Amino acid sequence: MHRDPGDRWQWELALCHLTEALEATGEAADAVREHRREALTLPGDFTDPSAQRLRDQLTSAVDEGA
């Protein structure tokens, strides 16, 4: 996986995709929440529009309790 400190963006993307896959199976709601929260703890150095959309999507999902 992308846990190397230099791969924070890839790790955040991997966590996001993992949560989408877990949701698609209808399983592991606790794991989905945990991975979304972990993604949001990664430093937000990325300010481009796609990074902001991803963080907004994750924040919204966490706020909704999804």
DACORLIN-V268434 format. One record per run of one state. SS is the DSSP state (H for helix, E for strand, - for the rest). FROM is the first residue (numbers start at 1). LEN is the number of residues. If there is no record, write none. Layout:
SS/FROM/LEN, SS/FROM/LEN
//
This chain:
-/1/4, H/5/21, -/26/3, H/29/13, -/42/7, H/49/15, -/64/3
//
